[in-house]
Amino acid sequence: MSSVNEEQPKYNNQRNQELKELLAACALNDRSAFARLYQLTSAKLYGVVLHILNREATAQECLQDAYIKIWNKAESYRTHLAAPMTWMTTIARNQALDHLRRRQREVMESDGYSFIEQIDTQPLPLQFCSHSKEKTQLMACLDQLNENQRQMISLAYFRGLTHSELASRTNTPIGTVKTQIRRGLEQLRGCLET
């Protein structure tokens, strides 16, 4: 078991290096590098957008839009600022949140009563099947956070709530919300890196 744990950081470093090289090649308009990048990362990014949107068709459309952004912004990726998967996940997450907000706006505009569409928060059957090592590790690290940090991070990153929305929903000062999220993310980063 310990040999598996010792090999994980080596595998992660090799994977990160490959993704960095592929992003650099994408910045030079290398379509085969983009195809390989998609092959290596699409399942994980699809999981991210599906978790936020809870609709397979919308998630597929959103994923396509996210990869267009990744292709167009590949030259702006900076290795010293974020790991490649983190950078791409951020793009996919933001794209999903944009889709979600656009859908809510459309519902509000089509309904004179400003009804905001309620999103089903129950996991889809597909989500029960996606128990990857990364998801298991993330869940274990989330469990190490205190309840407030876990709640703030979950609502912000998985439901797309802004700091102001979190403060209002949890009846917490906005400064405390920001501090809880910042400290929680620092703990998560440390946990995930070990």
Summary of the structure (lengths in Angstrom):
residues: 194
radius of gyration: 18.1
end to end distance: 15.5
largest distance: 61.3
contacts: 506
relative contact order: 0.08
helix: 79%
strand: 0%
